[in-house]
Amino acid sequence: MKPAIARQLQRFRDQSIFRQALDHACDYLENQEARPAFPPPEALNALNAFDEPLPGRPTAADAILQMLHDIGSPATTAIGGGRYFGFVNGGALPIGLAARLLADVWDQNAALHIMSPIAAKLEQVCEDWLVELFELPAGTAAGLVSGTSTATLSGALAARDALLRRRGWDVSRRGLFGAPPIRVVLSDGAHASVGKALAIAGIGAAQIERVPADDQGRFDTRFLPPLDDNTLLILQAGNVNTGAFDDFESLCAAAREAGAWAHIDGAFGLWARACAETSNLTAGMELADSWSADAHKTLNSPYDCGIILCRDRQALATALGASGSYLQFSDGRDGMLYTPEMSRRARAIELWALMKGLGRSGIDDLVAQLCLRARQFADGLAARDFRILNDLVFNQVLVACDSAELTTRTLELIQASGECWCGGSHWKGEPVIRISVCSWATTAHDIERSARAFVAARERASSII
């Protein structure tokens, strides 16, 4: 190696850059509430500074961090603040961020126990705690993945392989070409990630039987087709628009009686199980065979932290496991058996820190607070003559103005204001404003301030159209 390059690389070992990074991070957090919910135009335009040729020579580490903070920080969305209500994005609790910082410095690979005993231990503890918290059958396996999209895929793969084994077909040996078809039953209210997961799993639209959803986006049980032991039934804990929950008691019971595999997509809603005020929404979910959730939504873990849970531990490991002469399995937890990835970051570290920090009562309080703030938002907007289109059961609020054009324009102005940020959607054929209250940092003052931003945007929109 050339001496000049060696000297430059050696500078990256200077621990002062970590202190600099921490200073920038603390500055960001201290000023987070003052930041607009969405970056202003000047911050977005400043991102053009990153459009440069790959440098021919090394760049000083302190200059790199300074550029990230000076140009990158103002161009972030304030997901961790109290007035960001888009896409069911949770804010990150401080203990989770702090544990993530330490975990990133550790930079552990959570594939095998022998690669990282600490990651393996905390994964095992998190699995035990999750099974207890969600009141799932003893022995349920948990895998930590990037998000619910991957978790749902993992559940679909476990279900697919298990259903085909019942028919004498070994996917790991024979693949899918020529395999007997399996049935998939889901409702029209299913999340888009479910269809994506099924497609990746080799299950096409022709194998999917769609059932109508009711007026809240729930699986309409009146149209449940006869189930059998060749069926994957996919249900939902928390509709992405309304927050509504499927009737798990009747649907999961029907699946168990028929020998079908039931999977519950609970990206943000599965956490309702951990709250006394909302646990009734999840009655019967323990009868399912697999479940998917995100800790980075309702639990407010840092991104990315998805969870796949499976009643049949061996089915999950068979679908996702790998073998090789170089792999050294042990009597400890080898996390790669329960996830599609082999090499992956040690997500269990911040998940463990969050669950330990909050405890059962803290998780209960967090979920209840999100639901309370959603009700406050809905009540505040209703009092200001906005239309609330859904039953408030969890943390989702669907809002509309008096006309489709006014709703669309009002949303555009809300998003441009920086006061708060909400997403848009379509519901029952009309455009709507979708509010997802997901951050621990959201206060009653944030709700009131955001409601005023809705009114100001509607007044301005009315004067334009």
N, C-alpha and C positions, 0 to 999 in steps of 0.2 A: 504494500500500500504506500502511496506517495506520502511523504512526511507532512505536507500541507493538509491533505485530507485527513490523515491520522490525527493531526492537532485539532482540526475542526470537529471531527467526530468525538474526540475526547471532551470537547466543551459540552456535549450533550449530557455528560456525566455530572456536570455541575449542579448540585442540588438547589442552587439558588433559583433555578427555573421552576422548581416545584413550589417554592415560596411565592414566586411571581404569579404562577397560575392560581394558587390559592388566594392571593390578594385580589386578582381579577374576579375570581368566583365569588368571593365575599362582597366585593363591590357590586357585582351583578345582583346578588340576592338582596343586599341592603337597599337597592334602588328599584327592585322589581315592581313594587306597587305603583311607582311613579311612571313606569313605562307604559306606553299605549298597548292596548290588547293586541293590536296588529301593527307591524312596522309602518311608519309614514313613508311617503314617496322618496324623500331624500335619503332615508336609510336603505331603501331598496336600490336606489340608483348608485349608492356608494359601493354596492356589491360588485360593480363592474371592475373595481380595483383588483379583484381576484383573477380577472381575465388577463393573464400574462403568459408568456412562453415559459416552459420549464426552465428554471435557472440553470445556467451552466456550471455554477459553482455553489457550494454550500451557503446557506443563509443562517445567520446567527439565531440561536434559539429564542433569545429574549425579544428579538424583532418579530419573530413568527407569532409568539404569544401576544405581543402588543397589537399586532395587526388583527389577530382574531378578536381581541377584546374591543379595539377601537371601531372596527368595521362589522365584525360578526355579531357582537352583543346587541347593538341597536337594531339589527335586522332579524331578531328572533321574535317569535310569537310568545306572548306572556302566558304560556300554558300554566306555569306555576303560580300565577297571580289569582286574584279573586274575581276577575271579570272576563275570563275566557270560558265560553260555554259551547265550544265547537267540537264535533266529532267524538264525543264521549272520551275526551282526553283528560286524564286525571292529573292533578298537581302532585309534585313529589314532596313528601314529608321530609323535614330536615334530617332526621335520623337515618332515613333511607339514603339520602344524598351523601351523608357523611360516611356511611358504611360502604357505599358504592365507590367513593373516592379512595378509601383504604383498599377495597377489593381491586380497583383498577391498578393500584400500585403493586399489589401482590401479583396481579396478572396470572391467575391460576387457570389451568385447563381442567374443566370438570368432567372430562370423559370417563376417567377411571379413578378408583380409590388410590391407586399407587401414584397417579399423577398429582393428586391433591387430597391428602387425607382431610384437611379442614373443609374443603368444598364438599367432599363425600359425607362427612359427619353432619354438616348443616343441611344438606339435602335430605338426609334421613330424618332429621329432627323436623324440618318443614313438612315433609310428607306426613309424619305422625300428627303434627299439629293441624294440618289441613283436613285430614280425615276426621279428626275429632271435632274441629270447628264446623265442618259441613255435615257432620253426623252421617258419614258414609259407612258402608260395611267394613268390618275389620279386614285388613289385608289389602285394601285398595291401594294401588300403586299410583305414584305421582311422578311426572316428568316435567322439568322446567325448560321451556322453549321460548322463542322470541315473542310470540303473541298468540291470541286465540285462533288466528287463521291457521297457524302451524299446529296448534293443539287440536283443532277440529280435524285437520288432516290426519293427525296421529290416531285420533279416535276412529275415523273412517277406515284407516288401514287396518287397525286391530279388528274392527267389526267385519270388514270385507274378508279378511283371511280366516277369521273364525267361522263365518257363515259358509264359506267355500269348503273349509275342512269338513264340515258336517255332511257335505255332498261328495266327500272323497277326493277333493281337489286341493293339492298342496301348492300354494302360490309361490313359495320360496323355491320349489323345485321345478314347477312346470310353467310358471309365469301366468299371464292372463290370456294369452292367445288360445282360444278354444275352450276357455273356462265356462262353466254353466252360468247363466245370468243370475244376479240377485236383484231383489226389489229394494227400492229406497222410497220411503214415504215421508214427505215433509209438506209444510203449509206454504201458501203464497206469501206469508209474512216472514219467511226465513231470510236471514242475512245473506248478502251477496257472497261473503266469504265461504258459506256452506257449499254453494254451487262450485266455487273455485276449488275447494278441497276435494269434492267428489270427482271433478274432472281430472285433477292430478292423480287421484286414486284409480283412474281408469273407469269410472262410472259415468256413463253418458246420459244425456237428457232422456233418451228412450227408456232408460231403466228407472227414471224418477216419476213417481206418481204424486202429483201436486194436489193438495187439498185446499179448499177455500179457507181464507182467514175471516174472522168475524170483524165487527166494526172497530175493534181495538187492535187488530193485527194478531190475535191469538189463533191458534189451530182450532178450527171449528169442529168440535167433536162429533157433530151430527153427520159429518161426511167421512169419518174414519173408515177406510176400507177394511175388509177382513185381513188380519195379519197372520203370518205363519213363521216357521223357523228359518225362513229364507229371506227375512225382511229386516232392513235397517230403518228404524223409525227415528227421525231427527226432530227434536223439540227445542223450545227456546225459553230461556229465563231472561226476559227483558227485551221486548221488541225495540229495535233501534230507533223507531220514531216515537212510539207511545210509552215505552217502558213496560208494556203488558207481559204477563207470564202465562204460558200454556197451562192447561189443567193436567198437572203431572200425576195426580192421584188416579184419575181414570185412564189416562193414556199409557202411563208406565205399567199400570196393573194389567191393562189389555195386552201390552207387549210381553210381559212376563208369562201370562197365561198361554200365549201363543208360541212362546219360545223365540220371539223376535229380539233383536238387539236394539236397545233404546239409548240414544246419545242426546245429551242436553247441551246446547250451545248457550253458555251463560257468561259471556264476555264480561259484562258489568253486573248482570243481575244475580249471578250465583251467590254473590256476597250478601244478598238479602237473607240468606239462611242464617247468617251470623248476627242478625239484629232482631231483638224481641219484637219490635214494631212491625217488621216486614217478613218474619220467618214463615208466616202463614202463606205467603205467596209461593213458597217452594215446597209445600206439603206434597209428599210422595216422590220427591226427586231422588231419594235414596233407593228407589226401586229401579232406577236406570242402570245401564251397564258402563257408561262412560260419560264424562263431563269435561267441558273446556271452560276456562276462565282466564282473565287478565288480572294480575296484581297491579299493573300500572294504570288501571282504570279506578275502580271504586276504592281499592285499598291504598291508592296513592303511593305506590312504589315507583322509583325511577324507571324509565324505559330501558330496555325491553324485558318484560317478565310475564310470559304466558305460562299457563298450567294445564296439563292434560292429566286427568284422573281416570283410572280404569279399574273396575271391580275385579277383572280377571288379569292378574299380574302377568301370568305366563302369556296370555294372548297379546298383551302390549309388547312384551319383550320379544316374542316370536316375530311380530310384524316389523319391529324397528331395530332389532339386534343385528350385530355383525360379528364375524369371526375372522381370525387371522393368527398365524403363528407368532406374530410379534406382539399381539395383544396379551396383556397380563391381567387376567381377572383375579378377583380375590374374594375373601369371605366378607369384606366390607361392601359398601354400596358402590356399584359401578354405574354411574348415571347414564352412560351412553346406551344402556339397554332399554331406556324408557323414552328416548328422544330420537328424531331422525338424524340429528347431528352427532358426530363423534367429538371432534374438537369444538368446544363452546366455552363461553365465559361462565364464571361461577355466580350465576344469578341468585343462588341460595343465600349468599352472604347478606345482601340488602333485604331479601325477603325475611330471613330469620331476624335481622335487626328490627324490622318494622313490626313483625308479629310479637316479638319479645317486648319492644318498646310500648306498643299499644295494649297488649294483653287482650283477653276476651272482652272486657268491659270497654276498652278503648276502641276496638273494632266495632262493637255495637254502637257506641256513641258516634263514631265517624259516619257510619251508614245512615243512622237516624238524622244526623245533621245535614247530610246531602239532601235527604228527602224533605226535611223541613225547609231548607232554602228553596227547593223547587216549588213547594207549595206557596211560599212567600212570593216568589216571582210570578207564579200563575195568578195569585190573588191580586197582586199589585197591578198586573197588566189588565186583568178583567175589570178592575175598578176604574181603569183608564179607557175602557170601551174597546179593548182588543178582544178578539174571539179566541177562547181556549178550546181546542178541538179534541183533546183526549182526556180520559179519566186519569187523575193524578194518583198513581199507585207507587211510583218509585222516584227517579230523578230526572225524568224526561218531560218536557213541556212542548206542545205543538201550538203555535200561535199564527193567527191570520188577521188581516185587516178586512175592511168591508168589501174590497174587490181584489181580484188576483193581481191586477196591475199595481195597485197600491201596496200590496204585500211584497211584491218583487222589488219595487223601488225602495220601499222602506228598509228592506233587508240590505240592499246595496249601500244605502246611506249609513246604516248601523255599522256595517263592516268597514266602511271608509272612515268612520268617526274616530276610531281608536279608543272610544270610551268603553266598549265591550265588543265581544265578537261571538256571533252565533252562525251556525250553518243553515243552509236551506235544504228543502226536500219537497216532495210532492205527496199529498195525502188525499185520497178520495177524489183524485182528478184536479186538485188545485194546488198552487204553490203555497208553501208554508215556511215559517221560521221555526227552526228546531233548536231548542235550548236543552243542553245537557249540563246539569250541575254536578260536577265531578271533583272539585278541588276542595281540600280541607281549608284552604285559605279564604274561601268565599264567606263574607260576613253579611249581616243584614244591611249594613250600609252599602256594600257592593251591589246588592240586589236593588235597593232603592235607586242608587246612582244609575244602574243599568236600565231600570224601568223608565227613568227620566230620559235616557238616551233614546229609548224606543219612541217616546212621545215626540221628542225633538225631530227624530228622523221621519216620523209619519207626517208631522206638520210641514216639514220641508218638502217631502214627497208630494203631499197634496197640492202644494203651490206650483209644482213642476208639471204634473200630469194633467 
